[in-house]
Amino acid sequence: MSALLTRAQDTGSIQLARLLTRAAQLLLGAELVITSTRRQPDSRHATNSDGAFVAGGLPGGSYNLTVTAQGFQKYTAQNVVLDVAQKIRCGCQLTVGTVSEEVVVTGESVAQVETASSELRHHN
């Protein structure tokens, strides 16, 4: 039983704040694909009713995030590092275009995280 509790505490979460277009319009119906660099299966998530993504239960590691929505450029964040039991919050804006066009950012510019605890903090 304690192994199960330890494993549950070892997971973290990635949250994408309300997904907006560059014109600050709420975007529903987008898909977030989280790919572990450790070759674990992809995790797929749709926006919730607030236009946000919440992906919990992720083990610590490095991840690539891809957001797609019909009529918008694909957004990719590479090498987003999630430490054990950490919660990170990322933000992105999608630009009108085709999915074949892509915006790519690296891990350093994706999220700012409170590292002293597992508390989620978002800085603008």
MDTraj code that builds the backbone (N, CA, C; nanometers):
import mdtraj as md
import numpy as np

residues = "MET SER ALA LEU LEU THR ARG ALA GLN ASP THR GLY SER ILE GLN LEU ALA ARG LEU LEU THR ARG ALA ALA GLN LEU LEU LEU GLY ALA GLU LEU VAL ILE THR SER THR ARG ARG GLN PRO ASP SER ARG HIS ALA THR ASN SER ASP GLY ALA PHE VAL ALA GLY GLY LEU PRO GLY GLY SER TYR ASN LEU THR VAL THR ALA GLN GLY PHE GLN LYS TYR THR ALA GLN ASN VAL VAL LEU ASP VAL ALA GLN LYS ILE ARG CYS GLY CYS GLN LEU THR VAL GLY THR VAL SER GLU GLU VAL VAL VAL THR GLY GLU SER VAL ALA GLN VAL GLU THR ALA SER SER GLU LEU ARG HIS HIS ASN".split()
xyz = np.array([
    [0.0819, -0.1186, 0.0000],
    [0.0000, 0.0000, 0.0000],
    [0.0864, 0.1251, 0.0000],
    [0.1952, 0.1276, 0.0785],
    [0.2792, 0.2470, 0.0823],
    [0.3459, 0.2722, -0.0525],
    [0.3732, 0.1682, -0.1312],
    [0.4301, 0.1876, -0.2647],
    [0.3327, 0.2637, -0.3539],
    [0.2044, 0.2350, -0.3404],
    [0.1044, 0.3080, -0.4183],
    [0.0976, 0.4539, -0.3762],
    [0.1054, 0.4802, -0.2483],
    [0.1031, 0.6176, -0.2009],
    [0.2262, 0.6937, -0.2475],
    [0.3417, 0.6284, -0.2412],
    [0.4644, 0.6924, -0.2876],
    [0.4553, 0.7247, -0.4347],
    [0.4060, 0.6323, -0.5146],
    [0.3945, 0.6550, -0.6581],
    [0.2994, 0.7709, -0.6869],
    [0.1899, 0.7805, -0.6162],
    [0.0949, 0.8896, -0.6375],
    [0.1590, 1.0238, -0.6032],
    [0.2437, 1.0265, -0.5006],
    [0.3096, 1.1506, -0.4630],
    [0.4210, 1.1870, -0.5604],
    [0.4714, 1.0908, -0.6360],
    [0.5810, 1.1145, -0.7293],
    [0.5344, 1.1726, -0.8614],
    [0.4042, 1.1872, -0.8804],
    [0.3558, 1.2388, -1.0076],
    [0.3344, 1.3890, -0.9997],
    [0.3426, 1.4516, -1.1144],
    [0.3225, 1.5951, -1.1226],
    [0.2152, 1.6258, -1.2249],
    [0.1992, 1.7537, -1.2558],
    [0.0986, 1.7900, -1.3550],
    [0.1484, 1.9051, -1.4408],
    [0.0972, 1.9090, -1.5613],
    [0.1227, 2.0186, -1.6534],
    [-0.0121, 2.0809, -1.6836],
    [-0.0205, 2.2110, -1.6675],
    [-0.1446, 2.2826, -1.6965],
    [-0.1156, 2.3908, -1.7986],
    [-0.1996, 2.3990, -1.8970],
    [-0.1940, 2.5102, -1.9912],
    [-0.3102, 2.6010, -1.9558],
    [-0.2781, 2.7247, -1.9255],
    [-0.3813, 2.8217, -1.8897],
    [-0.4789, 2.8366, -2.0055],
    [-0.5828, 2.9118, -1.9837],
    [-0.6855, 2.9304, -2.0864],
    [-0.6198, 2.9542, -2.2218],
    [-0.6533, 2.8705, -2.3169],
    [-0.5964, 2.8795, -2.4500],
    [-0.6669, 2.9896, -2.5277],
    [-0.5892, 3.0854, -2.5708],
    [-0.6452, 3.2012, -2.6397],
    [-0.5844, 3.2164, -2.7782],
    [-0.6595, 3.2771, -2.8661],
    [-0.6051, 3.3159, -2.9955],
    [-0.5286, 3.4466, -2.9739],
    [-0.4532, 3.4892, -3.0732],
    [-0.3804, 3.6161, -3.0624],
    [-0.4763, 3.7332, -3.0439],
    [-0.6012, 3.7165, -3.0849],
    [-0.7025, 3.8216, -3.0673],
    [-0.7706, 3.8098, -2.9307],
    [-0.7130, 3.7301, -2.8402],
    [-0.7616, 3.7107, -2.7029],
    [-0.9002, 3.6458, -2.6974],
    [-0.9323, 3.5632, -2.7956],
    [-1.0578, 3.4887, -2.7938],
    [-1.0312, 3.3498, -2.7380],
    [-1.1229, 3.3015, -2.6540],
    [-1.1130, 3.1686, -2.5956],
    [-1.1197, 3.0645, -2.7060],
    [-1.0324, 2.9662, -2.7006],
    [-1.0260, 2.8640, -2.8042],
    [-1.0635, 2.7275, -2.7451],
    [-1.1765, 2.6756, -2.7870],
    [-1.2214, 2.5432, -2.7443],
    [-1.1960, 2.4443, -2.8577],
    [-1.1889, 2.3174, -2.8265],
    [-1.1728, 2.2147, -2.9286],
    [-1.0300, 2.1917, -2.9724],
    [-0.9339, 2.2425, -2.8979],
    [-0.7932, 2.2192, -2.9302],
    [-0.7477, 2.0897, -2.8639],
    [-0.6365, 2.0347, -2.9124],
    [-0.5818, 1.9116, -2.8559],
    [-0.4389, 1.9355, -2.8106],
    [-0.4059, 1.8849, -2.6917],
    [-0.2712, 1.8874, -2.6377],
    [-0.2181, 1.7451, -2.6395],
    [-0.1009, 1.7261, -2.6997],
    [-0.0338, 1.5963, -2.6970],
    [0.0944, 1.6139, -2.6171],
    [0.1099, 1.5331, -2.5131],
    [0.2288, 1.5366, -2.4287],
    [0.3106, 1.4126, -2.4609],
    [0.4337, 1.4353, -2.5052],
    [0.5224, 1.3257, -2.5429],
    [0.6419, 1.3245, -2.4486],
    [0.6626, 1.2133, -2.3815],
    [0.7769, 1.1993, -2.2923],
    [0.9019, 1.1732, -2.3760],
    [1.0134, 1.2326, -2.3353],
    [1.1388, 1.2043, -2.4050],
    [1.1939, 1.0678, -2.3635],
    [1.1279, 1.0013, -2.2693],
    [1.1687, 0.8665, -2.2243],
    [1.0946, 0.7565, -2.2991],
    [1.0296, 0.7924, -2.4069],
    [0.9592, 0.6970, -2.4933],
    [0.8403, 0.6304, -2.4255],
    [0.7759, 0.7006, -2.3361],
    [0.6511, 0.6516, -2.2785],
    [0.5392, 0.6850, -2.3761],
    [0.4249, 0.6211, -2.3641],
    [0.3142, 0.6515, -2.4557],
    [0.2727, 0.7987, -2.4463],
    [0.2296, 0.8530, -2.5600],
    [0.1802, 0.9909, -2.5631],
    [0.0552, 1.0031, -2.4771],
    [0.0347, 1.1221, -2.4238],
    [-0.0838, 1.1534, -2.3466],
    [-0.1600, 1.2609, -2.4235],
    [-0.2883, 1.2381, -2.4529],
    [-0.3682, 1.3322, -2.5322],
    [-0.4788, 1.3917, -2.4464],
    [-0.4979, 1.5229, -2.4624],
    [-0.5961, 1.5953, -2.3807],
    [-0.6677, 1.6977, -2.4673],
    [-0.7957, 1.7179, -2.4408],
    [-0.8737, 1.8211, -2.5097],
    [-0.8953, 1.9369, -2.4132],
    [-0.9199, 2.0549, -2.4665],
    [-0.9485, 2.1692, -2.3801],
    [-1.0751, 2.1407, -2.2992],
    [-1.0760, 2.1901, -2.1756],
    [-1.1973, 2.1773, -2.0944],
    [-1.2909, 2.2936, -2.1263],
    [-1.3992, 2.3073, -2.0530],
    [-1.4994, 2.4100, -2.0828],
    [-1.4472, 2.5520, -2.0610],
    [-1.3351, 2.5652, -1.9900],
    [-1.2724, 2.6959, -1.9699],
    [-1.1646, 2.7240, -2.0738],
    [-1.1458, 2.6312, -2.1681],
    [-1.0428, 2.6487, -2.2692],
    [-0.9034, 2.6187, -2.2181],
    [-0.8924, 2.5394, -2.1129],
    [-0.7630, 2.5060, -2.0534],
    [-0.7365, 2.3562, -2.0649],
    [-0.6111, 2.3201, -2.0479],
    [-0.5706, 2.1797, -2.0432],
    [-0.5169, 2.1515, -1.9037],
    [-0.5489, 2.0343, -1.8499],
    [-0.4898, 1.9900, -1.7249],
    [-0.4498, 1.8440, -1.7447],
    [-0.3207, 1.8152, -1.7282],
    [-0.2696, 1.6799, -1.7441],
    [-0.1995, 1.6408, -1.6146],
    [-0.2636, 1.5564, -1.5352],
    [-0.2071, 1.5137, -1.4083],
    [-0.1535, 1.3716, -1.4164],
    [-0.0921, 1.3285, -1.3080],
    [-0.0417, 1.1919, -1.2996],
    [0.0808, 1.1661, -1.3857],
    [0.1589, 1.2697, -1.4146],
    [0.2773, 1.2535, -1.4989],
    [0.4005, 1.2319, -1.4117],
    [0.4810, 1.1323, -1.4425],
    [0.6057, 1.1138, -1.3668],
    [0.7050, 1.2239, -1.4023],
    [0.7967, 1.2516, -1.3128],
    [0.9000, 1.3501, -1.3414],
    [0.9756, 1.3120, -1.4673],
    [1.0157, 1.4124, -1.5438],
    [1.0907, 1.3874, -1.6665],
    [1.0817, 1.5059, -1.7600],
    [1.1289, 1.4855, -1.8807],
    [1.1281, 1.5895, -1.9828],
    [1.0194, 1.5573, -2.0846],
    [0.9432, 1.6591, -2.1234],
    [0.8290, 1.6388, -2.2123],
    [0.8299, 1.7400, -2.3270],
    [0.7722, 1.6997, -2.4380],
    [0.7430, 1.7892, -2.5488],
    [0.5917, 1.8066, -2.5525],
    [0.5458, 1.9309, -2.5645],
    [0.4033, 1.9611, -2.5682],
    [0.3682, 2.0117, -2.7080],
    [0.2603, 1.9600, -2.7639],
    [0.2134, 2.0055, -2.8943],
    [0.0649, 2.0380, -2.8837],
    [0.0288, 2.1604, -2.9237],
    [-0.1106, 2.2040, -2.9227],
    [-0.1536, 2.2268, -3.0669],
    [-0.2664, 2.1653, -3.1043],
    [-0.3200, 2.1840, -3.2390],
    [-0.4684, 2.2191, -3.2307],
    [-0.5108, 2.3003, -3.3258],
    [-0.6519, 2.3364, -3.3398],
    [-0.6750, 2.3701, -3.4862],
    [-0.7884, 2.3297, -3.5360],
    [-0.8205, 2.3540, -3.6764],
    [-0.8166, 2.5038, -3.7068],
    [-0.7450, 2.5396, -3.8139],
    [-0.7358, 2.6786, -3.8572],
    [-0.6254, 2.7589, -3.7893],
    [-0.5415, 2.6921, -3.7077],
    [-0.4347, 2.7601, -3.6347],
    [-0.3016, 2.6885, -3.6549],
    [-0.1929, 2.7652, -3.6400],
    [-0.0597, 2.7065, -3.6462],
    [-0.0384, 2.6133, -3.5273],
    [0.0383, 2.5094, -3.5495],
    [0.0728, 2.4164, -3.4417],
    [0.1714, 2.4849, -3.3471],
    [0.1506, 2.4668, -3.2160],
    [0.2391, 2.5212, -3.1129],
    [0.3129, 2.4050, -3.0489],
    [0.4453, 2.4140, -3.0417],
    [0.5254, 2.3085, -2.9799],
    [0.6188, 2.3681, -2.8766],
    [0.6199, 2.3105, -2.7577],
    [0.7159, 2.3468, -2.6527],
    [0.8028, 2.2236, -2.6299],
    [0.9329, 2.2388, -2.6461],
    [1.0236, 2.1250, -2.6371],
    [1.0998, 2.1254, -2.5052],
    [1.1255, 2.0059, -2.4557],
    [1.2073, 1.9848, -2.3358],
    [1.1550, 2.0602, -2.2130],
    [1.0256, 2.0482, -2.1886],
    [0.9654, 2.1038, -2.0676],
    [0.9958, 2.0054, -1.9546],
    [1.0692, 2.0500, -1.8552],
    [1.1123, 1.9609, -1.7469],
    [1.0121, 1.9669, -1.6323],
    [0.9617, 1.8493, -1.5945],
    [0.8692, 1.8340, -1.4829],
    [0.9393, 1.7524, -1.3758],
    [0.9663, 1.8141, -1.2616],
    [1.0290, 1.7427, -1.1516],
    [0.9238, 1.6619, -1.0767],
    [0.9695, 1.5712, -0.9917],
    [0.8805, 1.4863, -0.9135],
    [0.7855, 1.5727, -0.8307],
    [0.6570, 1.5412, -0.8363],
    [0.5505, 1.6079, -0.7600],
    [0.5386, 1.7573, -0.7903],
    [0.5877, 1.7989, -0.9035],
    [0.5841, 1.9403, -0.9399],
    [0.4612, 1.9704, -1.0245],
    [0.4095, 2.0906, -1.0089],
    [0.2985, 2.1387, -1.0912],
    [0.3513, 2.2566, -1.1705],
    [0.3409, 2.2499, -1.3020],
    [0.3841, 2.3638, -1.3809],
    [0.2672, 2.4158, -1.4624],
    [0.2737, 2.5429, -1.4887],
    [0.1675, 2.6076, -1.5656],
    [0.2329, 2.6777, -1.6836],
    [0.1872, 2.6449, -1.7999],
    [0.2397, 2.7029, -1.9228],
    [0.1320, 2.7879, -1.9873],
    [0.1726, 2.8788, -2.0679],
    [0.0784, 2.9586, -2.1442],
    [0.1195, 2.9622, -2.2902],
    [0.0236, 2.9622, -2.3782],
    [0.0546, 2.9751, -2.5206],
    [-0.0629, 3.0423, -2.5899],
    [-0.0330, 3.1070, -2.7002],
    [-0.1360, 3.1660, -2.7835],
    [-0.1216, 3.1067, -2.9222],
    [-0.2321, 3.0698, -2.9821],
    [-0.2277, 3.0147, -3.1166],
    [-0.2523, 3.1256, -3.2180],
    [-0.1813, 3.1152, -3.3288],
    [-0.1908, 3.2126, -3.4361],
    [-0.2664, 3.1518, -3.5524],
    [-0.3526, 3.2305, -3.6146],
    [-0.4271, 3.1825, -3.7309],
    [-0.3273, 3.1378, -3.8370],
    [-0.3540, 3.0243, -3.8965],
    [-0.2675, 2.9678, -3.9990],
    [-0.3037, 2.8232, -4.0205],
    [-0.2172, 2.7517, -4.0876],
    [-0.2417, 2.6098, -4.1108],
    [-0.1608, 2.5279, -4.0114],
    [-0.2039, 2.4049, -3.9893],
    [-0.1347, 2.3175, -3.8946],
    [0.0067, 2.2884, -3.9425],
    [0.0339, 2.3015, -4.0720],
    [0.1688, 2.2758, -4.1226],
    [0.2665, 2.3861, -4.0813],
    [0.2137, 2.5037, -4.0387],
    [0.2979, 2.6093, -3.9846],
    [0.3126, 2.5825, -3.8353],
    [0.4288, 2.6160, -3.7798],
    [0.4543, 2.5763, -3.6419],
    [0.5293, 2.6841, -3.5657],
    [0.4931, 2.7037, -3.4382],
    [0.5654, 2.7898, -3.3460],
    [0.6321, 2.6983, -3.2447],
    [0.7660, 2.7081, -3.2283],
    [0.8401, 2.6202, -3.1392],
    [0.9125, 2.7046, -3.0352],
    [0.8982, 2.6669, -2.9068],
    [0.9721, 2.7313, -2.7986],
    [1.0461, 2.6240, -2.7208],
    [1.1522, 2.6636, -2.6506],
    [1.2283, 2.5669, -2.5721],
    [1.1882, 2.5730, -2.4263],
    [1.2260, 2.4725, -2.3505],
    [1.1853, 2.4577, -2.2115],
    [1.2111, 2.5775, -2.1230],
    [1.3211, 2.6506, -2.1439],
    [1.3511, 2.7616, -2.0553],
    [1.2460, 2.8713, -2.0633],
    [1.1830, 2.8878, -2.1784],
    [1.0895, 2.9991, -2.1943],
    [0.9435, 2.9571, -2.1823],
    [0.9179, 2.8343, -2.1439],
    [0.7807, 2.7835, -2.1400],
    [0.7099, 2.8152, -2.0099],
    [0.7722, 2.7859, -1.8968],
    [0.7019, 2.8000, -1.7697],
    [0.7963, 2.8497, -1.6621],
    [0.7396, 2.9199, -1.5674],
    [0.8130, 2.9580, -1.4485],
    [0.7475, 2.8847, -1.3332],
    [0.8286, 2.8179, -1.2528],
    [0.7748, 2.7250, -1.1547],
    [0.8301, 2.7553, -1.0163],
    [0.7452, 2.7375, -0.9153],
    [0.7875, 2.7439, -0.7766],
    [0.8577, 2.6120, -0.7473],
    [0.9907, 2.6151, -0.7246],
    [1.0645, 2.4904, -0.7064],
    [1.0845, 2.4535, -0.5605],
    [1.0539, 2.5427, -0.4679],
    [1.0714, 2.5130, -0.3260],
    [0.9598, 2.4244, -0.2721],
    [0.8488, 2.4169, -0.3443],
    [0.7374, 2.3332, -0.3016],
    [0.6641, 2.2844, -0.4259],
    [0.5597, 2.2087, -0.4060],
    [0.4821, 2.1605, -0.5203],
    [0.3681, 2.2559, -0.5546],
    [0.3683, 2.3754, -0.4970],
    [0.2639, 2.4736, -0.5248],
    [0.2757, 2.5270, -0.6663],
    [0.1629, 2.5465, -0.7289],
    [0.1577, 2.6021, -0.8637],
    [0.1584, 2.7534, -0.8558],
    [0.2504, 2.8137, -0.9305],
    [0.2569, 2.9593, -0.9354],
    [0.2689, 2.9995, -1.0808],
    [0.1991, 3.1028, -1.1193],
    [0.2064, 3.1529, -1.2564],
    [0.2532, 3.2974, -1.2521],
    [0.3545, 3.3271, -1.3295],
    [0.4084, 3.4619, -1.3353],
    [0.3838, 3.5184, -1.4736],
    [0.3391, 3.6392, -1.4822],
    [0.3191, 3.7038, -1.6128],
    [0.4416, 3.7813, -1.6526],
])
top = md.Topology()
chain = top.add_chain()
for i, resn in enumerate(residues, 1):
    res = top.add_residue(resn, chain, resSeq=i)
    for name in ("N", "CA", "C"):
        top.add_atom(name, md.element.get_by_symbol(name[0]), res)
traj = md.Trajectory(xyz[None], top)
